[in-house]
Amino acid sequence: MNITVWNEYRHEKKNPVVTDIYPDGIHQVIAGFLKNSDVNVKTATLDEAEHGLTEDVLTTTDVLIWWGHVAHDEVSDEIVQKVKQRVLEGMGLIVLHSGHFSKIFKTLMGTSCDLKWREAGEKERLWVVDPTHPITEGIGEYFELDHEEMYGEHFDIPVPDELIFLSWFEGGEVFRSGVTYKRGNGKIFYFRPGHETHPTYYNKNVQKVIQNAVKWASPLKRERPVYGNAQSLETTKGE
């Protein structure tokens, strides 16, 4: 399996708090816990040529992981369309935290993807609401993050194909923090935790969820359906 971890990589260069937590970038931490003998992991960032998502990279990527926040508007519409096409062709897409407002996620959802938020370092409790789902394998009934940014309902997304996690925050809000969709031949998982000023991606439960999601989102080992004008399989009256 070939995984590409994409990160706009801006906070880590400008905010010393983020630099202390992720000195080599959020993408490098995620890539680090995904690496094993069964996968190839590469990274890509916003300021690289074509945002690091060249034709060759996208063509060979089975699952793309996306983290963005302050520079959504700087992502090229042309690249967004190429990523969308790859998802429709079968590439898996995992969108993390503030990636809910990325061009690619909003394009695939067709809604504003807006929500309530508050930066107060509150406790987040993530409840597993679908214990049969492979993304929750190895996760208990719930897990907690001591300090996270609050996201609250209403989350303006289409009704999910599957609701996997529901978050409760210390301030009282709840949020659909783990949801799945299918678009074309591709599978999409949105996972909420991951504010840049908290060490969320070092949490073993968060890592386990993303590892499980990569397996779930990977393309099926079969040929894509054939579209367009088709010859009849049987002899028809018009022939």
N, C-alpha and C positions, 0 to 999 in steps of 0.2 A: 504494500500500500504506500502511496505517495501523499504526504501531508504537506500543505503550505500554511504557515502561520503568518498572517498579515497584521501589521500594526502601524498606525500612523507615526508612532515614535516621535512625539513632540513633547509631551509632558516630561519625559525622562531627561530631556536636554535642557529644559527651562526651569523646572521646579525642583529645588534641592531635596525636598521631602520625597518626591517620587524617585529622584536619582539615588537616594540612600536605600530605598526599598528595592528598586529594579535598576541597578547600575548599568546593566547591559541591555535593558529594555524588557518590557513585558513579554514581547515575542520570544525572547531567548529563554525566559523562565518556562513558558508554555512548551516551547520546543524541547527543552531539557527533560521534562517529565513525560513527554510523549515518545522519546527515542527508545527503541528496543530493536531486537534482531529482526522483527517482522515488518518494520516500517522504515521508510526514508522520510526524513523531516527537513524541510528547508524553510527559510524565513524570507519575507518581503516587506518593504516599508514604503511609505508614501513618497519620500523624496528620491527614491531610485527611479531610473528611467522606466517609463510606463508603470510607475508605482511598484516595480518589481514583478508585475503580473504580465509578463510577455506572453506572446502566443505559445511559445514552447512550454513555459511554466504552467499556464492554464491547461494546455492540452494534456500534460502529464500529471496533473493534480487530481487525486481521487477525492480528497476532502480538503476544503479551504476553511480556515478559522479566521474570524475577522474581529479586530478590536480597533475602534475609532472613537473620537470624542470631540476635539476642538477644531478639527480640520475636515469635517465631512464635505464641505463645499469645494474643497480643493481636489477632491477625487474626480478624475476625468469622466465625463458622461460616456465617452467611448469605451473606457475600461469597464465601467459599470455594465454596459450592454454586453460586453464580451463575457463578463462573469455570469450575468443572467443567462446567456445562451449556454454556457457550460453547465449551469445548474439544470436547465431544461433538458440538456443532453444526459444528465445523470450524475454530475459531480455533487458531492455532499457539501453543505454549507452550515457552519456553526457560527452563530453571531453572539458575541459576548457583551454583556453590560451595556454601555452607552452606544454600542453598535446598533441598538434599536433605532437610532436616528440616522443611520448611514443611508446613503443613496441606494445601495444595493438592497438593503432590507425593506426600505419603504417602496422601492420599485416592485419587489416580489410580493409584498403584502397588499399594495394598492390603497393603503390608508395612511393617515398622518403618523401613526406609531407614537403619538404623544402620550404623556403621563404626568403624574405629580412626582416631585423629588424634593429631597431635603438633605443637606450635608451636615449631619450632626453626630456621626460616629456611633449610631445606635446598634443595639443587638439585633441581628436578623436570625430568625428561626425558619429554616426551610423544611417544610413538611412534604413527605413523599405521598402523593395522592394516587399514584398508579404503581403499586408495588410489583406488578407483573411485568413492567416494562424493562427491556434490557438496559436502558440508560440508568436505571436505579440499582443495578446489580452491585452488591457489596455495600450498599448504603442502608442505614437503619431506618426507623420510622421517620426520623428527622435528624438534622444536624444544625449546629449553630455557628454563627460568625459573631464574635464579640463586638466588632466595630465595622460598620458598613454604611454606605450612603443609602438613604431610603428612596425606594421607588414605590409609588402608590397608585391604586386604581382611581379613575378608569384608565386602563391601558388600551389605546385606540388601535387594536389589531383585529384582523378577522377572527372569527371563532376558530380556535386551534383544532387541528385534527386530533391532537392528544394533549391533555394537560398532565404534566409530569410532576411539577413542584409548585407548591403554593407557599409564599413567604408571609410571615408575620413580623412586624417591626415593633420595637420598644415604644414608639410613639403612638401605636394603635392601628396603623395602616396594614393592609394586606395587598399582595401582588401576585399575579400569575407569572412566576419566575422561571418556569421551565416548560416550554411549549414546542410542539412539532408541527410541521407542515410538509406537504408534498407539492412540488411545482414541476410540472412536466414529468421527467424521469428522475428528478433529484429530490433528496430529502433535506429538510432544514430543521435545525434545532436552535432555539433562542434560549440562552441561559443568563440570568440576571446578574449574579454577583461579579465584582471585579473593579470596584472604584480604585483609581490609581494611587491614592494616598493611603491605602490600606494593603497589607500583605496577603490579600485574598488568594492569589494564585500559588501560594506556598501551602495552603490548607489541603490536607490529604483527601478530604471528602470532595472538595472542589476539583482537585486533580482527577479523582476517580470518576466523577461525573463526566468530565471532558474526555477522558480516555474511553469510557463506555460510549459516549456520543459519537466519537470518531468511528468506532466499530459499527455502530448502528447506521451512521450516515454514509458509509462506504458504498460505492456502486455495486449492484448485483453483477455477478459474473455471467452475463448473458448479453446477446445482441440487442441493440435498441429496436423498438418497433419501427416498422417501415411506414412512412407517411406519403401522402400525395396520390396521384392517379394510379389506380390498381387494376390489373387484369382480373377478370372473373376466374374463379377456381372451377366452376361448372359451366357447361354449355348452356347459354341462355337463348331465349326466343329471338332476341335481336341479332344473334350471330349466324 
